[in-house]
Every structure is written in C-alpha cells, then in structure tokens.
C-alpha cells in the first residue's frame, strides 16, 4: 500500500495502473465506472474546497485508526462469494453518501453491526457534525463494536498498564468486599440465633407472669366470644339429634312407654288437650327439635348448673355411693352459703380460685400435670355415665333402632359432646364474672313476645326482625324451649354482681302456632279446635 501526504488529492490506484480521484460528495456507490473515470474537481458545484481528514475513505476489512496527517490511498477489497468473480468495492463512509446508497430495509438489516454513531446519522442524526466523529464500518458482525476498537487502538502502553493496574486494584477490592460479606453473613446468623433465644426466654417470662396475674389468662372473655362458643355447642347437639332421631312423631309414640311420654311432657306444653291424645307429625323436624331440647336440657342440668360435677368418683362401687356422690353437692353448698351471706366478691373469688387450682396453666410443673390428667379422666368418666344415662332414659323412644356397632359409635359421639361442655364450663368458672343459666321450663306456658330481651323464635319460623312478620307470633304460647337463657354479671374486679345481668344468649323457643306447622306435638280431639 502506498501512502500519500497530499491532503487535497487522495487517489485510488487500481491494478492496471490507472488512478482515480475520489470526490466525497460526488462519488456514487452504485456507479463504479463513473467513479473510476471522474476527475477530481474541488470547485465543482460552485464551491471551493479541498479534501481533508474528514474525507477519509475506509475500505471494508480490518479496521485501523489513521492519524490526521496520513491519508493512504485506498485499495480495492477483494471478496470471494462462492463461484462469482472477485469484485472490487470501495465504500465511502460519509453518512450522507451512505444514506443515499442504502435503503431503509438495508439500514434495518445492518442495525446490529452498524456503529451507533453511523446508525444515529442514518436514522436522523445524533446532533454531531461529521468532523466530530471518527467513522469506521465493518460489515462483519463477529468483530467487536467499532467504538470499542477505536478506543482500544488509541490507548498507549502506559494507558494499558494503568488499566491493568486499576483492574488488579478492583479485583482486590472485590475480594475484600466478598470477605466482608461472608463476615456479615456469619454475624447475621449469630444475631438470628440470639434472637430466637431471647424470644424463648421472653415467652417463658410471659407465661410465668400470666400464671400469677389474675387479669391475665383468667381475664373474662368477651361476651360475643362466649355466645359464639355456646352457639357452636348447640350446633353440635342439633347435628347429633338430626342424625339419630326417628323420622316422625308417630314412631316416637310407638317406641315410648307411658312413663317415657310423661317424662317428655316436661318439655312440651299444650292446654286443653287430653293425655289420651297422641303426638303426631309427618315431618322429621318435630322429632329433631324434641331430641335437641332433651339433650340440651340434660347437658345444662348435669354440667353447666353443676360445675363441680367432675369431682365425683364415678367409677366407685355401689357400696360407696352413699359416701361419695355428694362431693359436688358439698362444693355447691359452700358456694351458695357464701352468696346467701352477701359475700359476693369473696364467693366468686373462691369459686374461680378453686377451678384455677384444679385446672392449672401449662407453665406449672409435675403437680399441675397430675391435676390436669386427673381432671381429664374425671371428665371422661362423667361423660360416659351421662351419655349412657341419656340414651337409656326418656330419649330412648326417640332414637333410631340401630345395630350394636352403630350404637357404640352413637354413644361415643355423645360422650364427646358432654366432655366438650365440661371443658367450656371449667373455663367459664375460672373467671370472676358469674354465668347463670335459666331453666328451659321457665318459659313454658308463657306468651311469646318479639320485644323480649330473653327469648327469640327458632329459625324454622322464618321471622325477620325488621320485616313485616316480626310480630306475627306475639301472644302465641311457647310449647318448646331448645336452649336456656344465658346471662352474665360482674367483672374482673369482682364488682357489679348486684347489677342487672347482661344477656349473652337468648332462649330459642318453638311456638304452638305458625303458618307451616300448627300442631307440633299434640293433636286435638276430633272436632276440637287447635290452640
């Protein structure tokens, strides 16, 4: 390659010895013949100019950076394309000429290999002049971007040495940071372990403090929570009754003896009806309600109204009955004596403290564990006795006849209901607030009133408290009470027992008249008008 130091007339020497001058603004890439023959004319188009470094033509091939005072003549590039002839191509890299010679499709196809400054000029310009840019173009995508090659080519040995030293320094800093990160990670793990230990110690201290704090675990529950628990218990009772009751009241009459029917009448009331009349109903709803009322009455009478039921020795022999069956009655007697003497606060404290001793918290040690095991065994013994007594009592005639294995399963599920009720009763008795349960028979033979704060109609009546039928049952006699009225008095400070008790759960009633079911239990004699 020959070099020319003339700044005003760069030439191209071809293989046959001819010389062609290159005019950057006039050469057309599409017309090689015209380009070879056109003489250089710097005053063409009426302007005077000379070629300088900005008119440098770079041939497709390996890049190199040319100093401003060196302008080597351009050599043709030989490209082998299969069996085609070797073609000579000279490409000028001025964006103006490229924009003329390349279509939009070609520019888009070369987007990935065009240098960013050339691409910006072709697509609308980058805001820089041609003299402010060093232009190279390599159509081979495998090479590095042109900007990087230019920058690397400009570096001297000193610059490269400085970069190498800086890279080593950065690597050292990276290693140091990695070491610090490992140390911080180990520190984090250590802090997390310490945090778990502190949490464990704090939990132990909290449990220890709660056991000695009368306002802690023994604090009175919210009335809404107490009502929700009782509602859940009633749902379990209703489900058991629905599963095991006879289909109709007629089946009940056939299965019951005269004494059993007489026992059932304490839950039902109907005036002006002879005892010779039969219970009859074509719907299973009636038997479900009767069995639900019977079981609810039995659970509340034996457990909630007798909170010390579990201290009896239910596994005793027959000869020991007279000596030990009155244990719960003694506890109830002491409690009643204290209440009758007007010592309300002391009486409720004594009651609550006795249950707290019998049912200690989880933080206590061996003695407490022994008491908890004892109480659990007593609950199970009492539940077995209560469940067996119920299925063999007045409820026998309303239960379905099932095989022996089904009877065992039915009895087991009933025992769980009694145990569940016993646990609820014990938790309520640990609190200073007093819970009272009003007998279901209290509302029999009474007139229903939608405005009463103590009773509400069963949902089967379909009453809407805010609808037009809210008062449709007012004045109608109550023939069945499904659950007792539950009220509470007093607070955690042992005060307020002399004030009006607050209603937690109303008694649900079934009335003798409604649009769906007029005669639920007793049918009048022929010709007699139903009440």
FIKOLKE-242788 format. One record per residue (C-alpha): x, z, y; residue number from 0; residue in three letters. Coordinates in steps of 0.02 Angstrom, whole numbers. Example, Ala and Ser with C-alpha at 12.3 -4.5 7.8 and 13.67 -1.06 7.14 Angstrom:
% FIKOLKE-242788
- 615,390,-225,0,ala
- 684,357,-53,1,ser
This chain:
% FIKOLKE-242788
- 0,0,0,0,unk
- 67,-49,171,1,unk
- 43,60,323,2,unk
- 14,1,499,3,unk
- 47,107,653,4,unk
- -56,-5,766,5,unk
- -208,90,821,6,unk
- -302,-61,889,7,unk
- -297,-182,745,8,unk
- -315,-113,568,9,unk
- -311,-253,442,10,unk
- -352,-286,261,11,unk
- -227,-383,158,12,unk
- -305,-473,12,13,unk
- -221,-526,-147,14,unk
- -200,-708,-91,15,unk
- -103,-659,65,16,unk
- -244,-679,188,17,unk
- -275,-547,319,18,unk
- -445,-491,381,19,unk
- -477,-384,534,20,unk
- -613,-252,523,21,unk
- -735,-225,664,22,unk
- -831,-63,628,23,unk
- -986,-116,719,24,unk
- -995,-296,659,25,unk
- -944,-296,477,26,unk
- -1091,-311,359,27,unk
- -1076,-244,185,28,unk
- -1194,-374,118,29,unk
- -1090,-523,179,30,unk
- -913,-514,108,31,unk
- -873,-694,153,32,unk
- -914,-672,336,33,unk
- -816,-510,338,34,unk
- -659,-593,272,35,unk
- -661,-736,397,36,unk
- -719,-648,554,37,unk
- -578,-622,678,38,unk
- -562,-459,767,39,unk
- -636,-463,941,40,unk
- -635,-294,1031,41,unk
- -730,-366,1181,42,unk
- -874,-431,1079,43,unk
- -1049,-397,1149,44,unk
- -979,-373,1322,45,unk
- -890,-210,1295,46,unk
- -708,-169,1292,47,unk
- -650,-54,1159,48,unk
- -510,-26,1036,49,unk
- -508,44,863,50,unk
- -454,223,842,51,unk
- -453,355,708,52,unk
- -643,361,704,53,unk
- -648,183,637,54,unk
- -551,229,484,55,unk
- -619,143,328,56,unk
- -610,240,166,57,unk
- -610,144,2,58,unk
- -709,207,-147,59,unk
- -586,304,-251,60,unk
- -487,465,-245,61,unk
- -504,549,-77,62,unk
- -360,586,39,63,unk
- -351,651,216,64,unk
- -261,535,337,65,unk
- -182,602,494,66,unk
- -248,535,656,67,unk
- -91,432,688,68,unk
- -89,350,516,69,unk
- -202,204,477,70,unk
- -152,121,315,71,unk
- -226,-48,279,72,unk
- -370,-38,159,73,unk
- -350,-102,-15,74,unk
- -491,-176,-114,75,unk
- -561,-68,-253,76,unk
- -575,-142,-425,77,unk
- -721,-78,-527,78,unk
- -747,-128,-708,79,unk
- -930,-147,-750,80,unk
- -940,-196,-932,81,unk
- -900,-380,-957,82,unk
- -933,-426,-774,83,unk
- -796,-491,-664,84,unk
- -694,-368,-566,85,unk
- -775,-357,-397,86,unk
- -693,-312,-234,87,unk
- -788,-191,-125,88,unk
- -739,-123,42,89,unk
- -857,8,111,90,unk
- -856,72,287,91,unk
- -917,249,304,92,unk
- -994,249,477,93,unk
- -1170,322,464,94,unk
- -1232,181,573,95,unk
- -1167,48,454,96,unk
- -1223,145,300,97,unk
- -1395,164,373,98,unk
- -1403,-24,393,99,unk
- -1341,-63,218,100,unk
- -1429,73,117,101,unk
- -1616,78,91,102,unk
- -1717,239,89,103,unk
- -1728,230,-101,104,unk
- -1540,213,-118,105,unk
- -1510,357,2,106,unk
- -1628,466,-101,107,unk
- -1544,416,-265,108,unk
- -1373,465,-194,109,unk
- -1437,627,-118,110,unk
- -1344,738,-242,111,unk
- -1174,654,-219,112,unk
- -1176,613,-34,113,unk
- -1083,737,76,114,unk
- -1201,846,176,115,unk
- -1141,780,345,116,unk
- -1165,597,292,117,unk
- -1336,637,218,118,unk
- -1392,725,377,119,unk
- -1336,575,481,120,unk
- -1429,453,367,121,unk
- -1587,559,366,122,unk
- -1597,587,552,123,unk
- -1433,657,615,124,unk
- -1356,828,621,125,unk
- -1332,836,809,126,unk
- -1145,797,798,127,unk
- -1051,642,857,128,unk
- -953,530,740,129,unk
- -788,588,814,130,unk
- -829,768,773,131,unk
- -836,736,586,132,unk
- -711,689,453,133,unk
- -801,570,337,134,unk
- -768,541,155,135,unk
- -879,463,24,136,unk
- -860,471,-162,137,unk
- -995,395,-269,138,unk
- -934,490,-424,139,unk
- -1036,650,-445,140,unk
- -910,730,-561,141,unk
- -791,768,-417,142,unk
- -808,918,-303,143,unk
- -908,903,-142,144,unk
- -813,810,-7,145,unk
- -818,956,116,146,unk
- -729,1068,-8,147,unk
- -596,938,-46,148,unk
- -562,910,138,149,unk
- -546,1096,173,150,unk
- -430,1122,25,151,unk
- -324,971,71,152,unk
- -297,1039,245,153,unk
- -226,1203,179,154,unk
- -39,1231,186,155,unk
- 63,1328,58,156,unk
- 60,1480,170,157,unk
- -128,1469,182,158,unk
- -142,1456,-6,159,unk
- -27,1605,-29,160,unk
- -131,1705,93,161,unk
- -289,1658,-1,162,unk
- -212,1707,-167,163,unk
- -161,1875,-95,164,unk
- -334,1900,-25,165,unk
- -411,1858,-193,166,unk
- -299,1986,-279,167,unk
- -349,2114,-149,168,unk
- -532,2079,-176,169,unk
- -511,2092,-364,170,unk
- -428,2260,-341,171,unk
- -569,2319,-231,172,unk
- -695,2256,-359,173,unk
- -610,2354,-497,174,unk
- -608,2508,-387,175,unk
- -794,2489,-350,176,unk
- -831,2468,-535,177,unk
- -736,2628,-571,178,unk
- -832,2718,-434,179,unk
- -996,2651,-506,180,unk
- -954,2722,-677,181,unk
- -915,2890,-599,182,unk
- -1079,2890,-503,183,unk
- -1175,2843,-661,184,unk
- -1098,2990,-752,185,unk
- -1142,3102,-606,186,unk
- -1322,3041,-611,187,unk
- -1335,3080,-796,188,unk
- -1266,3253,-765,189,unk
- -1390,3284,-624,190,unk
- -1536,3224,-732,191,unk
- -1486,3346,-869,192,unk
- -1476,3487,-743,193,unk
- -1646,3436,-676,194,unk
- -1725,3448,-849,195,unk
- -1650,3621,-873,196,unk
- -1717,3679,-705,197,unk
- -1890,3609,-746,198,unk
- -1891,3703,-911,199,unk
- -1841,3866,-827,200,unk
- -1969,3841,-690,201,unk
- -2106,3810,-818,202,unk
- -2061,3970,-910,203,unk
- -2066,4068,-748,204,unk
- -2234,3994,-702,205,unk
- -2308,4038,-871,206,unk
- -2238,4212,-858,207,unk
- -2312,4233,-684,208,unk
- -2481,4165,-735,209,unk
- -2499,4289,-876,210,unk
- -2480,4433,-755,211,unk
- -2582,4356,-614,212,unk
- -2768,4393,-629,213,unk
- -2804,4246,-515,214,unk
- -2702,4126,-622,215,unk
- -2759,4068,-793,216,unk
- -2906,4190,-786,217,unk
- -2974,4114,-624,218,unk
- -3158,4070,-626,219,unk
- -3192,3889,-670,220,unk
- -3287,3776,-554,221,unk
- -3473,3778,-588,222,unk
- -3476,3590,-611,223,unk
- -3343,3605,-747,224,unk
- -3441,3742,-836,225,unk
- -3600,3638,-828,226,unk
- -3507,3488,-898,227,unk
- -3444,3589,-1047,228,unk
- -3618,3653,-1088,229,unk
- -3691,3478,-1072,230,unk
- -3559,3415,-1193,231,unk
- -3603,3554,-1316,232,unk
- -3788,3510,-1304,233,unk
- -3748,3328,-1338,234,unk
- -3658,3380,-1498,235,unk
- -3807,3485,-1552,236,unk
- -3928,3343,-1518,237,unk
- -3820,3220,-1616,238,unk
- -3814,3336,-1767,239,unk
- -4003,3361,-1761,240,unk
- -4036,3174,-1744,241,unk
- -3927,3139,-1896,242,unk
- -4001,3267,-2015,243,unk
- -4185,3291,-1968,244,unk
- -4334,3224,-2065,245,unk
- -4416,3064,-1999,246,unk
- -4586,3135,-1949,247,unk
- -4676,3298,-1917,248,unk
- -4787,3262,-2067,249,unk
- -4632,3276,-2178,250,unk
- -4592,3440,-2093,251,unk
- -4762,3512,-2137,252,unk
- -4743,3460,-2318,253,unk
- -4571,3539,-2332,254,unk
- -4607,3705,-2244,255,unk
- -4694,3857,-2311,256,unk
- -4821,3958,-2212,257,unk
- -4688,4083,-2160,258,unk
- -4571,3946,-2102,259,unk
- -4708,3865,-1999,260,unk
- -4746,4034,-1922,261,unk
- -4563,4053,-1876,262,unk
- -4565,3881,-1797,263,unk
- -4710,3928,-1684,264,unk
- -4598,4039,-1578,265,unk
- -4527,3879,-1508,266,unk
- -4695,3791,-1485,267,unk
- -4850,3840,-1390,268,unk
- -5022,3761,-1386,269,unk
- -5182,3852,-1328,270,unk
- -5349,3845,-1414,271,unk
- -5280,3773,-1575,272,unk
- -5316,3847,-1744,273,unk
- -5174,3893,-1860,274,unk
- -5255,3780,-1990,275,unk
- -5213,3626,-1887,276,unk
- -5065,3526,-1943,277,unk
- -4912,3469,-1850,278,unk
- -4915,3280,-1846,279,unk
- -4821,3145,-1757,280,unk
- -4773,2969,-1801,281,unk
- -4609,2968,-1708,282,unk
- -4443,3042,-1759,283,unk
- -4417,3100,-1579,284,unk
- -4526,3252,-1611,285,unk
- -4425,3315,-1759,286,unk
- -4262,3284,-1666,287,unk
- -4321,3390,-1520,288,unk
- -4385,3530,-1633,289,unk
- -4222,3540,-1732,290,unk
- -4120,3532,-1571,291,unk
- -4219,3676,-1497,292,unk
- -4200,3778,-1656,293,unk
- -4011,3755,-1667,294,unk
- -3983,3785,-1481,295,unk
- -4083,3946,-1490,296,unk
- -3982,4005,-1640,297,unk
- -3812,3967,-1561,298,unk
- -3851,4051,-1396,299,unk
- -3929,4204,-1479,300,unk
- -3787,4234,-1601,301,unk
- -3636,4186,-1494,302,unk
- -3663,4175,-1306,303,unk
- -3778,4326,-1295,304,unk
- -3665,4424,-1412,305,unk
- -3488,4382,-1352,306,unk
- -3405,4510,-1468,307,unk
- -3479,4430,-1623,308,unk
- -3307,4389,-1696,309,unk
- -3250,4570,-1715,310,unk
- -3370,4595,-1860,311,unk
- -3295,4590,-2035,312,unk
- -3400,4451,-2106,313,unk
- -3302,4446,-2268,314,unk
- -3344,4628,-2309,315,unk
- -3430,4685,-2467,316,unk
- -3612,4730,-2475,317,unk
- -3572,4916,-2484,318,unk
- -3477,4909,-2320,319,unk
- -3614,4826,-2219,320,unk
- -3690,4985,-2151,321,unk
- -3521,5045,-2089,322,unk
- -3451,4895,-2000,323,unk
- -3588,4774,-1950,324,unk
- -3620,4870,-1789,325,unk
- -3448,4838,-1713,326,unk
- -3508,4706,-1592,327,unk
- -3660,4812,-1551,328,unk
- -3544,4956,-1502,329,unk
- -3449,4844,-1382,330,unk
- -3611,4780,-1308,331,unk
- -3673,4959,-1291,332,unk
- -3520,5016,-1194,333,unk
- -3533,4865,-1080,334,unk
- -3718,4893,-1048,335,unk
- -3690,5079,-1014,336,unk
- -3562,5038,-879,337,unk
- -3680,4911,-800,338,unk
- -3827,5030,-802,339,unk
- -3722,5163,-714,340,unk
- -3695,5044,-569,341,unk
- -3510,5017,-601,342,unk
- -3525,4828,-596,343,unk
- -3348,4788,-543,344,unk
- -3269,4906,-671,345,unk
- -3386,4845,-808,346,unk
- -3342,4662,-782,347,unk
- -3157,4703,-769,348,unk
- -3167,4797,-934,349,unk
- -3258,4651,-1016,350,unk
- -3135,4521,-950,351,unk
- -2983,4626,-994,352,unk
- -3041,4656,-1172,353,unk
- -3055,4468,-1202,354,unk
- -2887,4435,-1118,355,unk
- -2806,4558,-1237,356,unk
- -2892,4481,-1389,357,unk
- -2851,4303,-1332,358,unk
- -2677,4314,-1253,359,unk
- -2591,4167,-1171,360,unk
- -2464,4055,-1254,361,unk
- -2318,4142,-1167,362,unk
- -2338,4303,-1266,363,unk
- -2237,4337,-1422,364,unk
- -2271,4392,-1601,365,unk
- -2409,4518,-1567,366,unk
- -2505,4392,-1465,367,unk
- -2486,4261,-1600,368,unk
- -2554,4383,-1728,369,unk
- -2706,4416,-1618,370,unk
- -2738,4230,-1595,371,unk
- -2730,4199,-1781,372,unk
- -2848,4344,-1811,373,unk
- -2974,4281,-1683,374,unk
- -2968,4105,-1756,375,unk
- -3001,4170,-1932,376,unk
- -3143,4277,-1868,377,unk
- -3221,4126,-1780,378,unk
- -3214,4026,-1941,379,unk
- -3288,4167,-2044,380,unk
- -3429,4193,-1920,381,unk
- -3463,4005,-1908,382,unk
- -3481,3991,-2096,383,unk
- -3604,4134,-2102,384,unk
- -3706,4070,-1952,385,unk
- -3714,3890,-2017,386,unk
- -3767,3941,-2191,387,unk
- -3899,4059,-2122,388,unk
- -3969,3921,-2011,389,unk
- -3989,3786,-2145,390,unk
- -4067,3911,-2264,391,unk
- -4184,3982,-2132,392,unk
- -4334,3908,-2040,393,unk
- -4239,3745,-2011,394,unk
- -4236,3708,-2198,395,unk
- -4401,3616,-2195,396,unk
- -4349,3502,-2053,397,unk
- -4185,3448,-2132,398,unk
- -4174,3295,-2242,399,unk
- -4150,3317,-2428,400,unk
- -3976,3251,-2468,401,unk
- -3857,3260,-2618,402,unk
- -3740,3406,-2636,403,unk
- -3586,3319,-2564,404,unk
- -3688,3269,-2411,405,unk
- -3747,3448,-2392,406,unk
- -3566,3507,-2388,407,unk
- -3523,3381,-2254,408,unk
- -3676,3428,-2152,409,unk
- -3632,3613,-2163,410,unk
- -3451,3581,-2112,411,unk
- -3503,3487,-1955,412,unk
- -3624,3626,-1912,413,unk
- -3486,3757,-1931,414,unk
- -3380,3660,-1805,415,unk
- -3520,3673,-1678,416,unk
- -3525,3862,-1698,417,unk
- -3335,3876,-1681,418,unk
- -3339,3767,-1526,419,unk
- -3473,3875,-1449,420,unk
- -3372,4032,-1490,421,unk
- -3218,3965,-1402,422,unk
- -3320,3921,-1248,423,unk
- -3395,4095,-1246,424,unk
- -3225,4180,-1258,425,unk
- -3155,4079,-1112,426,unk
- -3306,4121,-1004,427,unk
- -3292,4306,-1044,428,unk
- -3110,4312,-987,429,unk
- -3168,4277,-809,430,unk
- -3232,4411,-692,431,unk
- -3386,4308,-647,432,unk
- -3538,4355,-750,433,unk
- -3628,4221,-852,434,unk
- -3810,4254,-900,435,unk
- -3917,4157,-1024,436,unk
- -4106,4167,-1007,437,unk
- -4204,4157,-1168,438,unk
- -4293,3994,-1205,439,unk
- -4454,4086,-1244,440,unk
- -4457,4146,-1063,441,unk
- -4532,3979,-1008,442,unk
- -4656,3950,-1148,443,unk
- -4838,3955,-1093,444,unk
- -4781,3927,-913,445,unk
- -4838,3787,-798,446,unk
- -4709,3656,-761,447,unk
- -4655,3632,-579,448,unk
- -4538,3494,-522,449,unk
- -4487,3604,-374,450,unk
- -4425,3746,-485,451,unk
- -4236,3782,-474,452,unk
- -4234,3843,-654,453,unk
- -4315,3707,-759,454,unk
- -4316,3519,-773,455,unk
- -4412,3398,-882,456,unk
- -4324,3318,-1030,457,unk
- -4263,3142,-1000,458,unk
- -4389,3072,-1125,459,unk
- -4524,3100,-992,460,unk
- -4438,2971,-884,461,unk
- -4462,3064,-720,462,unk
- -4373,3002,-565,463,unk
- -4337,3149,-446,464,unk
- -4352,3032,-298,465,unk
- -4484,2916,-368,466,unk
- -4673,2912,-367,467,unk
- -4687,3002,-535,468,unk
- -4581,3152,-485,469,unk
- -4730,3271,-483,470,unk
- -4836,3193,-620,471,unk
- -4802,3340,-739,472,unk
- -4831,3479,-612,473,unk
- -4952,3607,-685,474,unk
- -4934,3544,-863,475,unk
- -4897,3683,-992,476,unk
- -4722,3693,-1066,477,unk
- -4728,3678,-1254,478,unk
- -4543,3669,-1296,479,unk
- -4379,3726,-1216,480,unk
- -4224,3634,-1276,481,unk
- -4091,3744,-1196,482,unk
- -4089,3907,-1098,483,unk
- -4063,3931,-913,484,unk
- -3879,3970,-874,485,unk
- -3833,4062,-714,486,unk
- -3678,4147,-643,487,unk
- -3648,4291,-523,488,unk
- -3494,4371,-447,489,unk
- -3321,4301,-409,490,unk
- -3137,4325,-450,491,unk
- -3126,4478,-338,492,unk
- -3258,4572,-437,493,unk
- -3386,4561,-298,494,unk
- -3556,4481,-268,495,unk
- -3639,4538,-429,496,unk
- -3788,4607,-332,497,unk
- -3823,4439,-252,498,unk
- -3941,4304,-318,499,unk
- -3858,4219,-467,500,unk
- -3815,4036,-449,501,unk
- -3893,3912,-570,502,unk
- -3765,3818,-672,503,unk
- -3879,3726,-792,504,unk
- -4068,3715,-788,505,unk
- -4176,3739,-942,506,unk
- -4240,3574,-1011,507,unk
- -4423,3575,-1059,508,unk
- -4543,3467,-1156,509,unk
- -4719,3472,-1087,510,unk
- -4882,3455,-1181,511,unk
- -4943,3303,-1085,512,unk
- -4858,3140,-1039,513,unk
- -4901,2959,-1044,514,unk
- -4803,2924,-1202,515,unk
- -4840,3075,-1309,516,unk
- -4990,3187,-1276,517,unk
- -4995,3295,-1432,518,unk
- -4817,3328,-1486,519,unk
- -4836,3472,-1607,520,unk
- -5017,3519,-1637,521,unk
- -5164,3402,-1656,522,unk
- -5335,3469,-1605,523,unk
- -5480,3475,-1725,524,unk
- -5589,3325,-1744,525,unk
- -5696,3311,-1588,526,unk
- -5592,3438,-1491,527,unk
- -5510,3377,-1330,528,unk
- -5322,3390,-1324,529,unk
- -5249,3502,-1192,530,unk
